[in-house]
Amino acid sequence: MKAFKFGDIVSREYGVGISGTGTFDAPERDVDIIDIPGRNGSIVQDNGRFHNIQVTYPAFISRGFDELFPRFKAAMMQYTGYQKLTDEYDPEHYREAMFSGPMQPRTGVYNKSGKFDIVFNCKPQRFLTSGAEAVTYMPVTATSTGSRVAGIEVTPGTRFSVRGTYPSGRTGNVVVTYYTSAGASIRADTTAISAQAVSYTGTVPANAATATVDFPVGENGYITIINDGATTLYNDTGIVLLNPTPYAARPVMTFYGASDTTISLGTYSTDGTVYYSSYGIAIDTVTAPAVTIDSTISDCYYKDEQYSILVNLNPDIMLLSDQLTGALAYDFPVIQGNAQMVIPAVGFTKAVIAPGWWEV
């Protein structure tokens, strides 16, 4: 029996099974059709967005309906506004959905079983679960062969990108050894970095290349990184976010240790031939330990953990759409479809980014 999860409600816990016939439904584009007398055909004006979509789950309770359905109905009706909606037919995506009823069951003998439709009003996006997970990136400095960076504290999911340049035909290695908080060695990985052309913002050589290593999920501890065989590893290690969908994504980016600095973001096609946009995030003197640039709501803030409130930082932030002229951006940073955003690791000590990939 397949189930869905809406907010904290798991349908299976109420004996509710579902059909997945509405799981993959697509939304309607918002367009205006304009007809002009005396002119054949119609003019189509695309408004650059999708409408909300009604997603219907045919549902059933095969036994104990008279006891289970009232509890399920009460739980579903408690929510107002959008909640996260997932189902077991498509675990790689989720929707933002709201439910306002009604529920009109068709019951069996003695009300012991019943069938009913559950209709959600959903935002048009099917968000990728991989894009919702915030990934931690930390700069790494190991500038010469044999040098090492030790004692970097990491948490599960922390990602390190290391860049380097090499003589023609050479390949460098980065050796990463993982340790638990107690100091026990977990494993050592050797990640090869081939000399290949990759486009970056800033003053990075054309033959710069990257290697990415991920800390084991489920462990907290430390790592040691050794530069093994590379000519040079740069301390302006970059973050590369590759959008796997054709739709522009709006990331949520939190930068730590960023004050009196400008963080650069450049968006390129995957092969580096097309330049889409460049943003500079100019951050004035900010006493907050972390600055969040939230493109989903076009806002800048930091979270005060002591009082569990968000403090607005818009007066301290300036978005620059052109690094050279300093022109102001008209919108918060986006990652174009099938493109990559590159963030040189300059001006911050750690970044936590949820890219927000989606499709329809």
C-alpha positions, -999 to 999 in steps of 0.1 A, spaced: 0 0 0 15 33 -11 13 64 10 19 101 10 33 125 36 17 159 40 34 181 66 38 156 95 9 134 84 17 100 69 -14 86 53 -4 50 61 -6 57 98 -44 63 94 -49 32 72 -51 53 41 -37 40 8 -35 60 -24 -33 56 -61 -6 77 -78 -26 87 -109 -21 124 -102 16 122 -91 30 133 -125 4 158 -136 18 189 -152 7 225 -147 -7 250 -172 15 279 -185 1 314 -178 -4 328 -213 -28 354 -227 -44 346 -261 -51 378 -280 -74 378 -311 -74 408 -335 -103 413 -359 -91 409 -395 -60 390 -386 -57 353 -389 -44 333 -359 -39 345 -323 -11 364 -306 3 345 -276 17 365 -247 36 343 -223 36 357 -187 67 338 -177 51 315 -151 29 285 -144 -5 283 -127 -10 263 -95 -22 227 -102 -48 205 -86 -33 171 -77 -58 144 -69 -50 112 -50 -78 85 -52 -76 71 -17 -91 42 3 -94 27 37 -101 -10 35 -110 -17 71 -118 3 102 -131 32 82 -155 44 108 -127 48 133 -98 59 111 -114 84 87 -125 109 114 -90 110 128 -75 114 94 -99 141 84 -92 160 116 -54 158 110 -56 169 74 -78 199 82 -55 213 109 -31 229 84 -34 263 68 -11 274 40 15 254 21 31 222 34 56 198 20 39 170 1 57 137 -9 45 104 -21 60 70 -26 53 69 -63 79 96 -69 103 98 -40 128 120 -59 104 150 -60 82 169 -36 55 196 -40 44 225 -19 7 219 -14 -22 231 6 -54 212 15 -87 229 23 -111 200 17 -137 189 11 -136 151 18 -167 132 6 -162 94 12 -181 67 -5 -185 40 21 -190 2 21 -211 -20 42 -216 -8 78 -191 20 71 -162 -4 76 -145 6 43 -145 37 21 -131 54 -9 -125 91 -14 -105 117 -33 -79 139 -17 -73 171 -38 -43 193 -31 -38 228 -44 -1 227 -54 24 251 -66 34 242 -101 69 230 -94 79 194 -87 110 202 -65 139 178 -66 147 164 -31 184 167 -40 179 205 -45 162 210 -12 191 195 8 215 222 20 251 213 13 280 227 32 310 239 13 343 249 29 374 265 12 406 244 13 441 258 12 470 235 2 493 255 -21 522 232 -28 530 195 -34 530 176 -1 515 204 19 485 196 40 455 212 57 447 194 90 420 196 117 391 210 96 359 202 115 332 188 93 296 175 96 278 150 75 273 162 39 301 188 40 316 192 5 351 204 -4 360 216 -39 397 218 -46 412 236 -77 446 233 -93 466 239 -124 491 213 -138 516 209 -166 502 196 -199 491 160 -196 495 157 -158 469 148 -132 471 158 -96 457 140 -66 441 152 -34 443 127 -5 416 132 20 417 112 53 385 113 75 386 110 113 358 107 138 354 132 166 373 107 188 402 107 164 398 73 148 405 71 111 375 63 90 390 60 55 413 78 31 402 88 -4 424 98 -33 406 121 -57 422 128 -91 419 162 -106 425 162 -144 438 194 -161 408 205 -181 393 238 -191 366 251 -168 352 286 -168 354 306 -136 350 342 -125 380 359 -110 416 355 -119 418 317 -122 440 301 -149 421 287 -179 433 252 -172 419 252 -136 400 220 -127 381 208 -97 378 178 -76 350 174 -51 351 151 -20 322 145 3 324 137 40 307 104 49 270 108 58 263 100 94 297 110 108 310 141 126 347 147 128 377 161 111 397 157 79 433 161 67 439 171 31 472 165 14 482 180 -20 498 150 -38 513 157 -72 496 189 -82 517 219 -92 495 244 -75 462 243 -55 445 276 -52 431 290 -19 402 307 -38 386 273 -41 353 276 -60 318 262 -55 302 249 -87 264 244 -87 252 225 -118 215 229 -125 203 195 -138 169 209 -151 159 233 -179 142 257 -154 159 286 -136 164 278 -99 164 303 -70 189 292 -43 191 299 -6 227 307 3 241 312 37 276 326 40 296 325 73 324 349 81 313 374 54 317 410 64 330 440 45 334 419 14 320 412 -20 311 376 -29 311 369 -66 286 346 -84 288 339 -121 264 318 -142 276 300 -173 265 273 -197 278 239 -188 306 241 -214 315 277 -205 306 291 -239 276 312 -229 277 337 -201 243 343 -185 247 366 -155 271 378 -129 262 389 -94 282 406 -66 269 404 -31 284 434 -14 282 429 24 288 459 47 300 455 83 277 428 97 281 415 132 259 385 124 278 351 122 260 342 90 243 361 62 215 344 42 207 354 6 173 339 0 163 342 -37 130 324 -31 116 353 -13 140 380 -25 153 388 10 185 389 31 186 380 67 204 361 95 188 338 120 191 348 157 194 314 173 189 327 208 155 342 200 146 320 170 138 351 148 150 363 114 167 397 114 165 417 82 198 426 67 186 442 34 201 476 44 235 459 48 234 441 15 238 454 -21 233 431 -51 255 440 -81 245 426 -115 278 438 -131 310 433 -113 328 458 -135 304 487 -135 288 481 -102 253 483 -117 225 471 -93 208 438 -100 171 438 -108 166 404 -92 182 381 -67 206 355 -80 192 327 -101 209 296 -116 198 293 -152 184 261 -165 211 235 -177 238 260 -165 263 262 -137 268 288 -110 304 293 -99 312 310 -66 349 316 -60 356 309 -23 367 344 -14 352 365 14 337 338 35 348 308 56 319 285 49 288 284 27 256 264 31 236 263 -1 202 247 -10 200 253 -48 162 246 -52 162 225 -84 127 219 -98 108 208 -129 72 204 -139 
